[in-house]
């Protein structure tokens, strides 16, 4: 028997009459006339091929089949009510799962602080953080592995949109006793010949591109490449190697006691962006979180990117 032959309104009429044993009282509860309630019950009985009530001029009683069906009908209405609440939560951006990818420092030290106030306002929304290398930030959005990603600027195609969030200058991190720590100004030529560790292939390529118009012997070339920025910062913390990164990693670097030096002549800037798909619409919850994220960063980015 196809479910399309039943309606929730018919089940509601059946359950309400079963509770009140009165078509008149059931009509009052449902905002219908007694005859309209009776018609809904008759339609359900005809669809089921069962008599649900024993009726007389003086009383209404559940029939044997009616008593057997009542708990199932109540369950249908209960689950329909839960579905309605879930749909309302989704419409109001109050429920759902949001997957957000970010590189190590943003994933571990920035996103949790962004999520905390959002989670308090939307306790039914789960924001899942996924660690991702900078090189993967666009791909994981394009393939649908995550809803959003946040991190340094990357090339992207028509299937991904890049929304700038803030600019972060490339800076030098070194141990306090390093020779560059006391210099008031650090220039690119000061870095030639220094042991330098880069974090990941993206950083390696970015550092290699800096001053790439100069003769090869004057370019900045990393002497070591590691997978994670935390490793690069840890190596720099004990010297003599230094590392370059966007200034936003300062939230981790300063905890390791590193000294930050801006590099001038010229200054190089990295843009931190939010990535989202142009092919798939975000869920209401993800749309709401994207708005919260951009507003939070606008209000608090100085705490992470003070250079």
Beta strands, then each sheet from edge to edge (+ up, - down):
strand 1: 53-55
strand 2: 60-62
strand 3: 95-102
strand 4: 124-131
strand 5: 148-152
strand 6: 160-174
strand 7: 186-187
strand 8: 196-199
strand 9: 224-226
strand 10: 242-246
strand 11: 259-264
strand 12: 269-277
sheet 1: 1+ 2-
sheet 2: 4+ 3+ 5+ 12- 6+ 10- 8- 9-
sheet 3: 4+ 3+ 5+ 12- 6+ 11- 7-
end
